[in-house]
Amino acid sequence: MSENLRLLDPTAERQSAQREPLPRPKTLEGLRVGLLDISKPRGDLFLDRLEAKLGECGATVRRYQKPTFTKPAPLDLRRQIAEECGAVVEALAD
């Protein structure tokens, strides 16, 4: 990965946390990918299209949804996704 890559965390931290990006999977074939709908309008449309594309690449998709977009995902939902999936995509749409 490039040394110049800078990832921004959109959470409301008072001070930026230093985090190293996790390694990317080498292939999507056989990977279980979680799609997290944050409950904003039309986010599900994006995830529907992404689910189809991921399936074409050989990934298995599991769908999840936050109860509201105004708060972080509940801890139990985050744990479930981490236990069940090798990767996750969070959808934002407006």
BAMAR-945446 format. One record per atom (N, C-alpha, C): residue number from 1; chain; atom name; x, y, z. Coordinates in pm, whole numbers, plus 50000, padded with zeros to 5 digits. Layout:
// residues N
NODE    n  chain  atom     xx     yy     zz
NODE  NUM      A    CA      X      Y      Z
...
//
This chain:
// residues 94
NODE    n  chain  atom     xx     yy     zz
NODE    1      A     N  50083  49883  50000
NODE    1      A    CA  50000  50000  50000
NODE    1      A     C  50088  50125  50000
NODE    2      A     N  50041  50228  49941
NODE    2      A    CA  50117  50352  49930
NODE    2      A     C  50136  50417  50066
NODE    3      A     N  50254  50471  50086
NODE    3      A    CA  50284  50543  50210
NODE    3      A     C  50201  50672  50219
NODE    4      A     N  50153  50722  50105
NODE    4      A    CA  50079  50848  50102
NODE    4      A     C  49930  50830  50125
NODE    5      A     N  49883  50709  50142
NODE    5      A    CA  49742  50683  50163
NODE    5      A     C  49700  50735  50300
NODE    6      A     N  49592  50813  50301
NODE    6      A    CA  49541  50866  50426
NODE    6      A     C  49392  50834  50435
NODE    7      A     N  49353  50758  50535
NODE    7      A    CA  49214  50722  50557
NODE    7      A     C  49156  50814  50663
NODE    8      A     N  49037  50863  50639
NODE    8      A    CA  48970  50948  50735
NODE    8      A     C  48857  50872  50801
NODE    9      A     N  48849  50880  50932
NODE    9      A    CA  48745  50815  51009
NODE    9      A     C  48637  50919  51037
NODE   10      A     N  48513  50898  50989
NODE   10      A    CA  48410  51000  51005
NODE   10      A     C  48343  51004  51142
NODE   11      A     N  48391  50926  51236
NODE   11      A    CA  48330  50928  51369
NODE   11      A     C  48368  51056  51442
NODE   12      A     N  48295  51087  51545
NODE   12      A    CA  48312  51213  51618
NODE   12      A     C  48418  51200  51727
NODE   13      A     N  48540  51174  51687
NODE   13      A    CA  48648  51166  51784
NODE   13      A     C  48704  51306  51808
NODE   14      A     N  48738  51336  51930
NODE   14      A    CA  48797  51466  51961
NODE   14      A     C  48941  51472  51914
NODE   15      A     N  49005  51358  51911
NODE   15      A    CA  49143  51349  51864
NODE   15      A     C  49151  51230  51769
NODE   16      A     N  49215  51249  51657
NODE   16      A    CA  49225  51142  51556
NODE   16      A     C  49300  51023  51612
NODE   17      A     N  49244  50905  51588
NODE   17      A    CA  49310  50781  51628
NODE   17      A     C  49400  50734  51513
NODE   18      A     N  49516  50685  51546
NODE   18      A    CA  49606  50629  51445
NODE   18      A     C  49574  50481  51431
NODE   19      A     N  49530  50442  51311
NODE   19      A    CA  49498  50302  51286
NODE   19      A     C  49561  50260  51155
NODE   20      A     N  49617  50143  51153
NODE   20      A    CA  49671  50087  51030
NODE   20      A     C  49557  50017  50957
NODE   21      A     N  49547  50035  50825
NODE   21      A    CA  49443  49963  50751
NODE   21      A     C  49468  49812  50759
NODE   22      A     N  49359  49737  50766
NODE   22      A    CA  49370  49592  50767
NODE   22      A     C  49408  49543  50628
NODE   23      A     N  49476  49429  50619
NODE   23      A    CA  49512  49378  50487
NODE   23      A     C  49388  49343  50405
NODE   24      A     N  49394  49373  50276
NODE   24      A    CA  49283  49341  50186
NODE   24      A     C  49289  49194  50147
NODE   25      A     N  49172  49132  50127
NODE   25      A    CA  49175  48992  50082
NODE   25      A     C  49233  48984  49942
NODE   26      A     N  49303  48875  49913
NODE   26      A    CA  49364  48857  49781
NODE   26      A     C  49258  48831  49674
NODE   27      A     N  49147  48770  49715
NODE   27      A    CA  49039  48738  49621
NODE   27      A     C  48906  48746  49694
NODE   28      A     N  48800  48765  49617
NODE   28      A    CA  48665  48763  49674
NODE   28      A     C  48604  48623  49666
NODE   29      A     N  48665  48536  49588
NODE   29      A    CA  48615  48400  49571
NODE   29      A     C  48606  48329  49705
NODE   30      A     N  48484  48289  49742
NODE   30      A    CA  48462  48216  49866
NODE   30      A     C  48458  48303  49991
NODE   31      A     N  48480  48432  49977
NODE   31      A    CA  48480  48522  50093
NODE   31      A     C  48338  48560  50131
NODE   32      A     N  48309  48564  50259
NODE   32      A    CA  48179  48612  50306
NODE   32      A     C  48192  48762  50334
NODE   33      A     N  48114  48841  50262
NODE   33      A    CA  48119  48986  50274
NODE   33      A     C  47990  49036  50337
NODE   34      A     N  48002  49115  50441
NODE   34      A    CA  47886  49176  50505
NODE   34      A     C  47858  49311  50443
NODE   35      A     N  47731  49338  50416
NODE   35      A    CA  47689  49468  50365
NODE   35      A     C  47603  49533  50473
NODE   36      A     N  47651  49645  50526
NODE   36      A    CA  47582  49713  50635
NODE   36      A     C  47506  49833  50582
NODE   37      A     N  47375  49826  50590
NODE   37      A    CA  47288  49936  50552
NODE   37      A     C  47272  50024  50675
NODE   38      A     N  47309  50152  50663
NODE   38      A    CA  47302  50239  50781
NODE   38      A     C  47164  50302  50798
NODE   39      A     N  47069  50261  50717
NODE   39      A    CA  46930  50306  50727
NODE   39      A     C  46906  50448  50675
NODE   40      A     N  46987  50490  50580
NODE   40      A    CA  46960  50617  50512
NODE   40      A     C  46886  50586  50383
NODE   41      A     N  46805  50679  50337
NODE   41      A    CA  46729  50655  50214
NODE   41      A     C  46818  50618  50096
NODE   42      A     N  46777  50517  50024
NODE   42      A    CA  46839  50469  49901
NODE   42      A     C  46970  50394  49920
NODE   43      A     N  47017  50381  50043
NODE   43      A    CA  47137  50301  50067
NODE   43      A     C  47117  50157  50026
NODE   44      A     N  46995  50107  50043
NODE   44      A    CA  46965  49968  50005
NODE   44      A     C  46979  49948  49854
NODE   45      A     N  46950  50051  49774
NODE   45      A    CA  46964  50038  49629
NODE   45      A     C  47110  50019  49590
NODE   46      A     N  47198  50095  49653
NODE   46      A    CA  47341  50078  49630
NODE   46      A     C  47384  49937  49671
NODE   47      A     N  47340  49893  49788
NODE   47      A    CA  47380  49760  49836
NODE   47      A     C  47325  49648  49749
NODE   48      A     N  47205  49665  49694
NODE   48      A    CA  47150  49564  49602
NODE   48      A     C  47243  49545  49483
NODE   49      A     N  47289  49654  49424
NODE   49      A    CA  47379  49648  49309
NODE   49      A     C  47514  49588  49348
NODE   50      A     N  47564  49630  49464
NODE   50      A    CA  47692  49578  49510
NODE   50      A     C  47684  49429  49540
NODE   51      A     N  47574  49385  49597
NODE   51      A    CA  47555  49243  49626
NODE   51      A     C  47561  49161  49497
NODE   52      A     N  47498  49209  49392
NODE   52      A    CA  47501  49138  49264
NODE   52      A     C  47644  49131  49210
NODE   53      A     N  47718  49241  49216
NODE   53      A    CA  47856  49243  49166
NODE   53      A     C  47947  49152  49248
NODE   54      A     N  47931  49153  49379
NODE   54      A    CA  48013  49067  49464
NODE   54      A     C  47983  48919  49435
NODE   55      A     N  47855  48888  49413
NODE   55      A    CA  47818  48750  49378
NODE   55      A     C  47883  48706  49249
NODE   56      A     N  47893  48795  49152
NODE   56      A    CA  47960  48763  49025
NODE   56      A     C  48108  48733  49046
NODE   57      A     N  48166  48787  49151
NODE   57      A    CA  48308  48765  49182
NODE   57      A     C  48329  48643  49272
NODE   58      A     N  48221  48574  49307
NODE   58      A    CA  48234  48452  49387
NODE   58      A     C  48219  48472  49537
NODE   59      A     N  48184  48591  49581
NODE   59      A    CA  48166  48616  49724
NODE   59      A     C  48026  48575  49768
NODE   60      A     N  48014  48538  49893
NODE   60      A    CA  47886  48516  49958
NODE   60      A     C  47854  48642  50036
NODE   61      A     N  47732  48691  50025
NODE   61      A    CA  47696  48818  50087
NODE   61      A     C  47595  48797  50199
NODE   62      A     N  47618  48866  50310
NODE   62      A    CA  47522  48872  50421
NODE   62      A     C  47485  49018  50440
NODE   63      A     N  47358  49043  50460
NODE   63      A    CA  47308  49181  50475
NODE   63      A     C  47278  49209  50621
NODE   64      A     N  47309  49330  50663
NODE   64      A    CA  47284  49377  50799
NODE   64      A     C  47228  49519  50789
NODE   65      A     N  47159  49562  50895
NODE   65      A    CA  47104  49697  50895
NODE   65      A     C  47112  49758  51034
NODE   66      A     N  47159  49882  51040
NODE   66      A    CA  47158  49956  51165
NODE   66      A     C  47015  50002  51194
NODE   67      A     N  46978  50014  51322
NODE   67      A    CA  46845  50061  51354
NODE   67      A     C  46823  50207  51313
NODE   68      A     N  46928  50288  51315
NODE   68      A    CA  46918  50429  51278
NODE   68      A     C  47053  50479  51229
NODE   69      A     N  47051  50574  51137
NODE   69      A    CA  47179  50628  51088
NODE   69      A     C  47237  50733  51182
NODE   70      A     N  47162  50774  51282
NODE   70      A    CA  47207  50882  51369
NODE   70      A     C  47303  50837  51478
NODE   71      A     N  47320  50706  51496
NODE   71      A    CA  47407  50654  51601
NODE   71      A     C  47494  50543  51544
NODE   72      A     N  47607  50514  51609
NODE   72      A    CA  47689  50402  51565
NODE   72      A     C  47612  50270  51574
NODE   73      A     N  47655  50173  51496
NODE   73      A    CA  47592  50041  51502
NODE   73      A     C  47606  49985  51643
NODE   74      A     N  47503  49918  51693
NODE   74      A    CA  47511  49857  51826
NODE   74      A     C  47627  49758  51834
NODE   75      A     N  47687  49749  51950
NODE   75      A    CA  47803  49663  51971
NODE   75      A     C  47773  49518  51932
NODE   76      A     N  47655  49467  51967
NODE   76      A    CA  47624  49329  51934
NODE   76      A     C  47618  49308  51782
NODE   77      A     N  47570  49407  51707
NODE   77      A    CA  47567  49397  51562
NODE   77      A     C  47709  49399  51506
NODE   78      A     N  47793  49485  51558
NODE   78      A    CA  47933  49490  51513
NODE   78      A     C  48004  49359  51540
NODE   79      A     N  47979  49301  51657
NODE   79      A    CA  48041  49171  51690
NODE   79      A     C  47992  49063  51594
NODE   80      A     N  47862  49061  51568
NODE   80      A    CA  47805  48961  51478
NODE   80      A     C  47869  48971  51339
NODE   81      A     N  47881  49090  51287
NODE   81      A    CA  47942  49109  51156
NODE   81      A     C  48087  49061  51158
NODE   82      A     N  48162  49097  51261
NODE   82      A    CA  48303  49058  51271
NODE   82      A     C  48318  48905  51278
NODE   83      A     N  48226  48839  51346
NODE   83      A    CA  48233  48692  51358
NODE   83      A     C  48190  48621  51231
NODE   84      A     N  48096  48679  51157
NODE   84      A    CA  48037  48611  51042
NODE   84      A     C  48101  48646  50908
NODE   85      A     N  48180  48752  50901
NODE   85      A    CA  48227  48801  50771
NODE   85      A     C  48377  48823  50768
NODE   86      A     N  48434  48807  50650
NODE   86      A    CA  48576  48833  50628
NODE   86      A     C  48602  48975  50582
NODE   87      A     N  48497  49045  50540
NODE   87      A    CA  48505  49184  50496
NODE   87      A     C  48368  49246  50509
NODE   88      A     N  48365  49380  50516
NODE   88      A    CA  48236  49448  50528
NODE   88      A     C  48239  49578  50448
NODE   89      A     N  48122  49612  50393
NODE   89      A    CA  48102  49739  50323
NODE   89      A     C  47987  49808  50393
NODE   90      A     N  48009  49935  50425
NODE   90      A    CA  47904  50015  50488
NODE   90      A     C  47852  50115  50384
NODE   91      A     N  47722  50116  50363
NODE   91      A    CA  47664  50200  50257
NODE   91      A     C  47615  50332  50312
NODE   92      A     N  47655  50438  50246
NODE   92      A    CA  47605  50572  50274
NODE   92      A     C  47537  50622  50147
NODE   93      A     N  47425  50686  50161
NODE   93      A    CA  47357  50741  50043
NODE   93      A     C  47270  50856  50086
NODE   94      A     N  47255  50952  50001
NODE   94      A    CA  47165  51066  50022
NODE   94      A     C  47117  51115  49889
//
